[in-house]
Amino acid sequence: MKSILCIDPGASGGFALVGQFGIIDAFPMPEGMTSQIEVIRTIAVNHIGIHAVVEKVGFHRPGNSAVSTAKFARHCGHIEAALYSAGIPFEEVSPTVWMKALGALPADKTARKNAIKEIAARRFPHLTVTLKTADALGMMIWALSRSN
C-alpha cells in the first residue's frame, strides 16, 4: 500500500496518515509553522514515496473578515510550502468532493462536523477521533476509496 497523508489545514484541523502497511493514525494540527514543518519533514523521512491530499480551502468566504481570511490563506500556503520542501507531492480536494464518500450529511455545520466525527470513529475504531482530526480522516476515507 502506498502511504497517504491527508491534511485538514485549518489551525483547528489535523493530519491523517496511512503507512505502507495500512496502519492509520491521526493527530491534530501542531501549533505554529515550525512545528508543522517538522511534522511534515518527519513524515517524509519515515514514509518514502508518500503523497498528500490537502483540503482545498484558504480562500475568502462572505462573512469572514479580511484579516482572518489572509491569515488562513497564509497558513494554507505554509502547509503547501512544507510539503513541497519535503518532496511530498500533493493534490487538493474540495470538501464537497471528499464528503460525498461519506454519504448523506447534515446541512448544518455543527451537525455535519459531528456526523463526520462519528463516521470516522466507526471506520477507525482504534483511534480516538476528535473534531480536529475528523475531517482529515474523512478525506482518508475518500482517498482510500479511490485506491481500491
N, CA and C atoms as an extended XYZ file, in Angstrom:
444
Properties=species:S:1:pos:R:3:atomname:S:1:resname:S:1:resid:I:1 pbc="F F F"
N         0.841       -1.167        0.000 N   MET     1
C         0.000        0.000        0.000 CA  MET     1
C         0.895        1.241        0.000 C   MET     1
N         0.497        2.227       -0.767 N   LYS     2
C         1.234        3.488       -0.807 CA  LYS     2
C         0.806        4.361        0.363 C   LYS     2
N         1.757        5.009        0.991 N   SER     3
C         1.462        5.894        2.121 CA  SER     3
C         0.740        7.141        1.633 C   SER     3
N        -0.250        7.568        2.417 N   ILE     4
C        -1.051        8.745        2.093 CA  ILE     4
C        -1.145        9.615        3.335 C   ILE     4
N        -0.979       10.905        3.143 N   LEU     5
C        -1.147       11.890        4.204 CA  LEU     5
C        -2.304       12.798        3.817 C   LEU     5
N        -3.343       12.851        4.638 N   CYS     6
C        -4.474       13.752        4.389 CA  CYS     6
C        -4.414       14.887        5.401 C   CYS     6
N        -4.588       16.110        4.897 N   ILE     7
C        -4.426       17.286        5.750 CA  ILE     7
C        -5.650       18.188        5.674 C   ILE     7
N        -6.229       18.429        6.847 N   ASP     8
C        -7.218       19.485        7.024 CA  ASP     8
C        -6.408       20.668        7.538 C   ASP     8
N        -6.119       21.664        6.684 N   PRO     9
C        -5.105       22.660        7.009 CA  PRO     9
C        -5.489       23.734        8.014 C   PRO     9
N        -6.668       23.748        8.521 N   GLY    10
C        -7.024       24.783        9.480 CA  GLY    10
C        -6.255       24.655       10.784 C   GLY    10
N        -6.168       25.759       11.531 N   ALA    11
C        -5.493       25.722       12.832 CA  ALA    11
C        -6.183       24.726       13.752 C   ALA    11
N        -7.470       24.514       13.559 N   SER    12
C        -8.195       23.513       14.345 CA  SER    12
C        -8.401       22.242       13.534 C   SER    12
N        -7.558       22.043       12.518 N   GLY    13
C        -7.614       20.854       11.681 CA  GLY    13
C        -6.650       19.791       12.161 C   GLY    13
N        -6.264       18.934       11.228 N   GLY    14
C        -5.363       17.861       11.623 CA  GLY    14
C        -4.833       17.073       10.448 C   GLY    14
N        -4.101       16.016       10.789 N   PHE    15
C        -3.483       15.121        9.830 CA  PHE    15
C        -4.047       13.718       10.014 C   PHE    15
N        -4.187       12.992        8.922 N   ALA    16
C        -4.471       11.557        8.954 CA  ALA    16
C        -3.417       10.910        8.062 C   ALA    16
N        -2.850        9.827        8.534 N   LEU    17
C        -1.743        9.182        7.842 CA  LEU    17
C        -1.994        7.692        7.749 C   LEU    17
N        -1.840        7.139        6.555 N   VAL    18
C        -1.835        5.689        6.398 CA  VAL    18
C        -0.462        5.324        5.846 C   VAL    18
N         0.211        4.428        6.543 N   GLY    19
C         1.537        3.997        6.142 CA  GLY    19
C         1.477        2.838        5.168 C   GLY    19
N         2.634        2.408        4.700 N   GLN    20
C         2.711        1.369        3.678 CA  GLN    20
C         2.144        0.041        4.146 C   GLN    20
N         2.045       -0.185        5.457 N   PHE    21
C         1.495       -1.432        5.979 CA  PHE    21
C         0.023       -1.298        6.339 C   PHE    21
N        -0.572       -0.167        5.981 N   GLY    22
C        -2.001        0.040        6.198 CA  GLY    22
C        -2.373        0.539        7.578 C   GLY    22
N        -1.388        0.887        8.387 N   ILE    23
C        -1.678        1.396        9.728 CA  ILE    23
C        -2.068        2.864        9.620 C   ILE    23
N        -3.212        3.193       10.193 N   ILE    24
C        -3.750        4.550       10.103 CA  ILE    24
C        -3.611        5.244       11.446 C   ILE    24
N        -3.183        6.501       11.397 N   ASP    25
C        -3.042        7.322       12.581 CA  ASP    25
C        -3.600        8.702       12.271 C   ASP    25
N        -3.933        9.445       13.295 N   ALA    26
C        -4.429       10.812       13.120 CA  ALA    26
C        -3.982       11.643       14.313 C   ALA    26
N        -3.708       12.915       14.045 N   PHE    27
C        -3.286       13.810       15.114 CA  PHE    27
C        -3.641       15.234       14.727 C   PHE    27
N        -3.863       16.093       15.740 N   PRO    28
C        -4.256       17.473       15.456 CA  PRO    28
C        -3.129       18.282       14.835 C   PRO    28
N        -3.508       19.363       14.187 N   MET    29
C        -2.552       20.282       13.580 CA  MET    29
C        -1.644       20.853       14.674 C   MET    29
N        -0.329       20.707       14.521 N   PRO    30
C         0.574       21.305       15.505 CA  PRO    30
C         0.449       22.825       15.470 C   PRO    30
N         0.723       23.440       16.599 N   GLU    31
C         0.630       24.891       16.680 CA  GLU    31
C         1.928       25.517       16.183 C   GLU    31
N         1.816       26.416       15.241 N   GLY    32
C         2.976       27.148       14.736 CA  GLY    32
C         3.605       26.503       13.516 C   GLY    32
N         4.106       27.365       12.642 N   MET    33
C         4.676       26.910       11.379 CA  MET    33
C         5.877       25.991       11.582 C   MET    33
N         6.738       26.291       12.523 N   THR    34
C         7.930       25.467       12.738 CA  THR    34
C         7.547       24.037       13.103 C   THR    34
N         6.587       23.882       13.998 N   SER    35
C         6.136       22.547       14.395 CA  SER    35
C         5.471       21.817       13.228 C   SER    35
N         4.708       22.527       12.435 N   GLN    36
C         4.045       21.916       11.281 CA  GLN    36
C         5.075       21.419       10.269 C   GLN    36
N         6.096       22.225       10.012 N   ILE    37
C         7.154       21.825        9.078 CA  ILE    37
C         7.894       20.604        9.611 C   ILE    37
N         8.175       20.590       10.885 N   GLU    38
C         8.892       19.450       11.484 CA  GLU    38
C         8.085       18.159       11.367 C   GLU    38
N         6.791       18.233       11.597 N   VAL    39
C         5.940       17.043       11.457 CA  VAL    39
C         5.967       16.550       10.013 C   VAL    39
N         5.827       17.456        9.062 N   ILE    40
C         5.819       17.061        7.647 CA  ILE    40
C         7.172       16.492        7.233 C   ILE    40
N         8.265       17.078        7.693 N   ARG    41
C         9.606       16.538        7.395 CA  ARG    41
C         9.758       15.121        7.957 C   ARG    41
N         9.327       14.925        9.184 N   THR    42
C         9.428       13.606        9.815 CA  THR    42
C         8.609       12.577        9.053 C   THR    42
N         7.422       12.946        8.641 N   ILE    43
C         6.585       12.028        7.859 CA  ILE    43
C         7.269       11.689        6.539 C   ILE    43
N         7.847       12.683        5.872 N   ALA    44
C         8.523       12.452        4.585 CA  ALA    44
C         9.682       11.476        4.737 C   ALA    44
N        10.441       11.612        5.811 N   VAL    45
C        11.596       10.741        6.044 CA  VAL    45
C        11.152        9.305        6.341 C   VAL    45
N        10.067        9.164        7.086 N   ASN    46
C         9.607        7.839        7.511 CA  ASN    46
C         8.683        7.143        6.518 C   ASN    46
N         8.234        7.859        5.501 N   HIS    47
C         7.300        7.293        4.526 CA  HIS    47
C         7.744        7.692        3.116 C   HIS    47
N         8.808        7.078        2.658 N   ILE    48
C         9.350        7.372        1.326 CA  ILE    48
C         8.270        7.096        0.277 C   ILE    48
N         8.097        8.019       -0.649 N   GLY    49
C         7.116        7.848       -1.720 CA  GLY    49
C         5.706        8.262       -1.348 C   GLY    49
N         5.543        8.854       -0.179 N   ILE    50
C         4.208        9.276        0.264 CA  ILE    50
C         3.673       10.381       -0.637 C   ILE    50
N         2.359       10.433       -0.764 N   HIS    51
C         1.736       11.595       -1.392 CA  HIS    51
C         0.666       12.118       -0.444 C   HIS    51
N         0.293       13.361       -0.633 N   ALA    52
C        -0.635       14.013        0.283 CA  ALA    52
C        -1.896       14.472       -0.434 C   ALA    52
N        -2.952       14.554        0.341 N   VAL    53
C        -4.219       15.126       -0.088 CA  VAL    53
C        -4.506       16.263        0.877 C   VAL    53
N        -4.679       17.454        0.336 N   VAL    54
C        -4.916       18.640        1.156 CA  VAL    54
C        -6.305       19.177        0.829 C   VAL    54
N        -7.059       19.476        1.872 N   GLU    55
C        -8.388       20.039        1.641 CA  GLU    55
C        -8.253       21.390        0.955 C   GLU    55
N        -9.010       21.577       -0.111 N   LYS    56
C        -8.950       22.800       -0.907 CA  LYS    56
C        -9.776       23.886       -0.220 C   LYS    56
N        -9.074       24.650        0.606 N   VAL    57
C        -9.676       25.750        1.360 CA  VAL    57
C        -8.684       26.908        1.356 C   VAL    57
N        -8.936       27.916        2.148 N   GLY    58
C        -7.971       29.011        2.258 CA  GLY    58
C        -8.301       30.196        1.380 C   GLY    58
N        -9.562       30.353        1.078 N   PHE    59
C        -9.974       31.495        0.272 CA  PHE    59
C       -11.072       32.244        1.019 C   PHE    59
N       -11.412       33.406        0.533 N   HIS    60
C       -12.377       34.257        1.230 CA  HIS    60
C       -13.788       33.689        1.152 C   HIS    60
N       -14.458       33.763        2.273 N   ARG    61
C       -15.867       33.401        2.348 CA  ARG    61
C       -16.628       34.615        2.856 C   ARG    61
N       -17.763       34.898        2.264 N   PRO    62
C       -18.555       36.037        2.745 CA  PRO    62
C       -18.839       35.895        4.244 C   PRO    62
N       -18.687       37.004        4.955 N   GLY    63
C       -18.912       36.985        6.399 CA  GLY    63
C       -17.629       36.888        7.203 C   GLY    63
N       -16.553       36.406        6.584 N   ASN    64
C       -15.259       36.341        7.274 CA  ASN    64
C       -14.532       37.669        7.097 C   ASN    64
N       -13.774       38.052        8.096 N   SER    65
C       -13.023       39.297        7.987 CA  SER    65
C       -11.843       39.099        7.032 C   SER    65
N       -11.411       40.188        6.431 N   ALA    66
C       -10.261       40.133        5.523 CA  ALA    66
C        -9.010       39.687        6.263 C   ALA    66
N        -8.848       40.100        7.498 N   VAL    67
C        -7.672       39.737        8.282 CA  VAL    67
C        -7.641       38.227        8.528 C   VAL    67
N        -8.770       37.655        8.954 N   SER    68
C        -8.795       36.208        9.213 CA  SER    68
C        -8.642       35.417        7.921 C   SER    68
N        -9.203       35.914        6.831 N   THR    69
C        -9.050       35.237        5.539 CA  THR    69
C        -7.586       35.221        5.118 C   THR    69
N        -6.908       36.353        5.251 N   ALA    70
C        -5.491       36.429        4.870 CA  ALA    70
C        -4.640       35.523        5.765 C   ALA    70
N        -4.930       35.503        7.046 N   LYS    71
C        -4.180       34.657        7.977 CA  LYS    71
C        -4.353       33.179        7.622 C   LYS    71
N        -5.586       32.774        7.337 N   PHE    72
C        -5.855       31.382        6.984 CA  PHE    72
C        -5.200       31.016        5.652 C   PHE    72
N        -5.254       31.908        4.684 N   ALA    73
C        -4.624       31.649        3.382 CA  ALA    73
C        -3.108       31.497        3.530 C   ALA    73
N        -2.489       32.326        4.371 N   ARG    74
C        -1.048       32.184        4.632 CA  ARG    74
C        -0.752       30.837        5.277 C   ARG    74
N        -1.579       30.442        6.231 N   HIS    75
C        -1.400       29.152        6.903 CA  HIS    75
C        -1.459       28.014        5.878 C   HIS    75
N        -2.432       28.055        4.991 N   CYS    76
C        -2.546       27.026        3.944 CA  CYS    76
C        -1.302       27.033        3.057 C   CYS    76
N        -0.801       28.216        2.730 N   GLY    77
C         0.418       28.327        1.933 CA  GLY    77
C         1.624       27.748        2.646 C   GLY    77
N         1.698       27.917        3.953 N   HIS    78
C         2.803       27.337        4.725 CA  HIS    78
C         2.771       25.812        4.638 C   HIS    78
N         1.590       25.241        4.736 N   ILE    79
C         1.451       23.777        4.641 CA  ILE    79
C         1.906       23.315        3.260 C   ILE    79
N         1.452       23.995        2.210 N   GLU    80
C         1.843       23.625        0.846 CA  GLU    80
C         3.352       23.753        0.656 C   GLU    80
N         3.955       24.825        1.177 N   ALA    81
C         5.399       25.014        1.054 CA  ALA    81
C         6.158       23.935        1.823 C   ALA    81
N         5.652       23.545        2.988 N   ALA    82
C         6.296       22.483        3.770 CA  ALA    82
C         6.253       21.159        3.005 C   ALA    82
N         5.124       20.850        2.390 N   LEU    83
C         5.016       19.624        1.583 CA  LEU    83
C         6.000       19.678        0.415 C   LEU    83
N         6.026       20.809       -0.266 N   TYR    84
C         6.914       20.973       -1.420 CA  TYR    84
C         8.370       20.797       -1.008 C   TYR    84
N         8.762       21.469        0.083 N   SER    85
C        10.163       21.409        0.505 CA  SER    85
C        10.549       20.026        1.019 C   SER    85
N         9.567       19.248        1.492 N   ALA    86
C         9.835       17.882        1.958 CA  ALA    86
C         9.768       16.866        0.815 C   ALA    86
N         9.435       17.342       -0.380 N   GLY    87
C         9.367       16.449       -1.535 CA  GLY    87
C         8.129       15.579       -1.565 C   GLY    87
N         7.061       16.041       -0.934 N   ILE    88
C         5.802       15.283       -0.915 CA  ILE    88
C         4.853       15.886       -1.938 C   ILE    88
N         4.579       15.159       -3.020 N   PRO    89
C         3.599       15.680       -3.978 CA  PRO    89
C         2.209       15.679       -3.333 C   PRO    89
N         1.385       16.636       -3.730 N   PHE    90
C         0.045       16.687       -3.147 CA  PHE    90
C        -0.977       17.096       -4.182 C   PHE    90
N        -2.202       16.724       -3.875 N   GLU    91
C        -3.348       17.157       -4.668 CA  GLU    91
C        -4.332       17.800       -3.707 C   GLU    91
N        -5.159       18.664       -4.237 N   GLU    92
C        -6.188       19.297       -3.431 CA  GLU    92
C        -7.525       18.645       -3.734 C   GLU    92
N        -8.357       18.553       -2.717 N   VAL    93
C        -9.707       18.025       -2.891 CA  VAL    93
C       -10.664       18.955       -2.149 C   VAL    93
N       -11.733       19.321       -2.816 N   SER    94
C       -12.698       20.215       -2.176 CA  SER    94
C       -13.532       19.428       -1.167 C   SER    94
N       -14.020       20.116       -0.144 N   PRO    95
C       -14.838       19.432        0.855 CA  PRO    95
C       -16.045       18.730        0.260 C   PRO    95
N       -16.692       19.345       -0.736 N   THR    96
C       -17.875       18.702       -1.314 CA  THR    96
C       -17.536       17.373       -1.985 C   THR    96
N       -16.332       17.264       -2.537 N   VAL    97
C       -15.928       16.010       -3.197 CA  VAL    97
C       -15.654       14.921       -2.174 C   VAL    97
N       -14.801       15.184       -1.164 N   TRP    98
C       -14.482       14.111       -0.226 CA  TRP    98
C       -15.666       13.746        0.655 C   TRP    98
N       -16.527       14.707        0.946 N   MET    99
C       -17.679       14.406        1.799 CA  MET    99
C       -18.670       13.460        1.124 C   MET    99
N       -18.703       13.450       -0.207 N   LYS   100
C       -19.599       12.521       -0.921 CA  LYS   100
C       -19.283       11.074       -0.590 C   LYS   100
N       -18.011       10.779       -0.297 N   ALA   101
C       -17.611        9.409        0.038 CA  ALA   101
C       -18.197        8.955        1.372 C   ALA   101
N       -18.690        9.902        2.176 N   LEU   102
C       -19.231        9.571        3.491 CA  LEU   102
C       -20.736        9.374        3.475 C   LEU   102
N       -21.376        9.673        2.349 N   GLY   103
C       -22.827        9.548        2.261 CA  GLY   103
C       -23.504       10.857        2.632 C   GLY   103
N       -24.803       10.770        2.896 N   ALA   104
C       -25.594       11.960        3.209 CA  ALA   104
C       -25.159       12.534        4.558 C   ALA   104
N       -24.926       13.842        4.563 N   LEU   105
C       -24.512       14.542        5.777 CA  LEU   105
C       -25.460       15.706        6.043 C   LEU   105
N       -25.614       16.092        7.303 N   PRO   106
C       -26.481       17.231        7.620 CA  PRO   106
C       -25.971       18.532        6.989 C   PRO   106
N       -26.880       19.434        6.684 N   ALA   107
C       -26.505       20.729        6.115 CA  ALA   107
C       -25.924       21.656        7.175 C   ALA   107
N       -26.419       21.572        8.400 N   ASP   108
C       -25.932       22.401        9.497 CA  ASP   108
C       -24.482       22.047        9.798 C   ASP   108
N       -23.617       23.073        9.888 N   LYS   109
C       -22.184       22.841       10.042 CA  LYS   109
C       -21.833       22.039       11.299 C   LYS   109
N       -22.391       22.396       12.433 N   THR   110
C       -22.077       21.684       13.676 CA  THR   110
C       -22.531       20.229       13.592 C   THR   110
N       -23.736       20.011       13.111 N   ALA   111
C       -24.251       18.648       12.974 CA  ALA   111
C       -23.415       17.852       11.971 C   ALA   111
N       -22.996       18.512       10.888 N   ARG   112
C       -22.178       17.841        9.868 CA  ARG   112
C       -20.823       17.436       10.445 C   ARG   112
N       -20.178       18.348       11.176 N   LYS   113
C       -18.877       18.035       11.788 CA  LYS   113
C       -19.005       16.852       12.746 C   LYS   113
N       -20.061       16.833       13.545 N   ASN   114
C       -20.270       15.720       14.475 CA  ASN   114
C       -20.568       14.419       13.747 C   ASN   114
N       -21.287       14.499       12.634 N   ALA   115
C       -21.573       13.299       11.844 CA  ALA   115
C       -20.290       12.740       11.230 C   ALA   115
N       -19.425       13.616       10.727 N   ILE   116
C       -18.146       13.176       10.160 CA  ILE   116
C       -17.300       12.519       11.246 C   ILE   116
N       -17.292       13.110       12.419 N   LYS   117
C       -16.548       12.542       13.551 CA  LYS   117
C       -17.068       11.142       13.873 C   LYS   117
N       -18.372       10.966       13.899 N   GLU   118
C       -18.970        9.659       14.205 CA  GLU   118
C       -18.637        8.626       13.126 C   GLU   118
N       -18.713        9.028       11.862 N   ILE   119
C       -18.372        8.117       10.757 CA  ILE   119
C       -16.916        7.682       10.864 C   ILE   119
N       -16.034        8.636       11.117 N   ALA   120
C       -14.602        8.318       11.236 CA  ALA   120
C       -14.344        7.408       12.438 C   ALA   120
N       -15.028        7.652       13.543 N   ALA   121
C       -14.844        6.815       14.735 CA  ALA   121
C       -15.296        5.377       14.474 C   ALA   121
N       -16.349        5.211       13.715 N   ARG   122
C       -16.810        3.849       13.373 CA  ARG   122
C       -15.861        3.170       12.389 C   ARG   122
N       -15.345        3.943       11.445 N   ARG   123
C       -14.447        3.384       10.431 CA  ARG   123
C       -13.071        3.054       11.010 C   ARG   123
N       -12.618        3.845       11.969 N   PHE   124
C       -11.293        3.672       12.559 CA  PHE   124
C       -11.424        3.525       14.080 C   PHE   124
N       -11.985        2.398       14.553 N   PRO   125
C       -12.275        2.255       15.992 CA  PRO   125
C       -11.031        2.244       16.875 C   PRO   125
N        -9.868        2.021       16.309 N   HIS   126
C        -8.636        2.020       17.103 CA  HIS   126
C        -8.139        3.430       17.427 C   HIS   126
N        -8.742        4.442       16.801 N   LEU   127
C        -8.318        5.827       17.014 CA  LEU   127
C        -9.277        6.568       17.938 C   LEU   127
N        -8.769        7.546       18.634 N   THR   128
C        -9.613        8.482       19.360 CA  THR   128
C        -9.842        9.652       18.404 C   THR   128
N       -10.998        9.657       17.781 N   VAL   129
C       -11.309       10.680       16.776 CA  VAL   129
C       -11.829       11.925       17.488 C   VAL   129
N       -11.277       13.069       17.111 N   THR   130
C       -11.710       14.355       17.664 CA  THR   130
C       -12.212       15.231       16.523 C   THR   130
N       -12.802       16.350       16.877 N   LEU   131
C       -13.229       17.282       15.837 CA  LEU   131
C       -12.032       17.808       15.053 C   LEU   131
N       -10.850       17.853       15.664 N   LYS   132
C        -9.651       18.316       14.964 CA  LYS   132
C        -9.157       17.305       13.931 C   LYS   132
N        -9.380       16.021       14.158 N   THR   133
C        -8.876       15.001       13.227 CA  THR   133
C        -9.955       14.427       12.319 C   THR   133
N       -11.214       14.707       12.605 N   ALA   134
C       -12.314       14.067       11.877 CA  ALA   134
C       -12.303       14.357       10.374 C   ALA   134
N       -12.100       15.615        9.974 N   ASP   135
C       -12.113       15.928        8.541 CA  ASP   135
C       -10.942       15.273        7.811 C   ASP   135
N        -9.763       15.261        8.432 N   ALA   136
C        -8.625       14.594        7.797 CA  ALA   136
C        -8.919       13.103        7.622 C   ALA   136
N        -9.566       12.487        8.607 N   LEU   137
C        -9.940       11.072        8.480 CA  LEU   137
C       -11.043       10.889        7.436 C   LEU   137
N       -11.945       11.856        7.334 N   GLY   138
C       -12.956       11.809        6.273 CA  GLY   138
C       -12.311       11.850        4.895 C   GLY   138
N       -11.295       12.705        4.746 N   MET   139
C       -10.552       12.743        3.489 CA  MET   139
C        -9.830       11.421        3.241 C   MET   139
N        -9.353       10.789        4.319 N   MET   140
C        -8.680        9.495        4.179 CA  MET   140
C        -9.661        8.440        3.663 C   MET   140
N       -10.897        8.463        4.155 N   ILE   141
C       -11.911        7.532        3.645 CA  ILE   141
C       -12.068        7.728        2.148 C   ILE   141
N       -12.153        8.987        1.712 N   TRP   142
C       -12.267        9.292        0.275 CA  TRP   142
C       -11.038        8.801       -0.469 C   TRP   142
N        -9.834        9.112        0.047 N   ALA   143
C        -8.588        8.740       -0.640 CA  ALA   143
C        -8.464        7.222       -0.746 C   ALA   143
N        -8.815        6.511        0.299 N   LEU   144
C        -8.724        5.043        0.261 CA  LEU   144
C        -9.764        4.447       -0.689 C   LEU   144
N       -10.917        5.079       -0.804 N   SER   145
C       -11.943        4.566       -1.736 CA  SER   145
C       -11.500        4.700       -3.184 C   SER   145
N       -10.653        5.686       -3.465 N   ARG   146
C       -10.144        5.870       -4.834 CA  ARG   146
C        -9.064        4.860       -5.190 C   ARG   146
N        -8.338        4.380       -4.177 N   SER   147
C        -7.229        3.474       -4.475 CA  SER   147
C        -7.674        2.018       -4.543 C   SER   147
N        -8.928        1.751       -4.248 N   ASN   148
C        -9.442        0.364       -4.336 CA  ASN   148
C       -10.038        0.073       -5.683 C   ASN   148
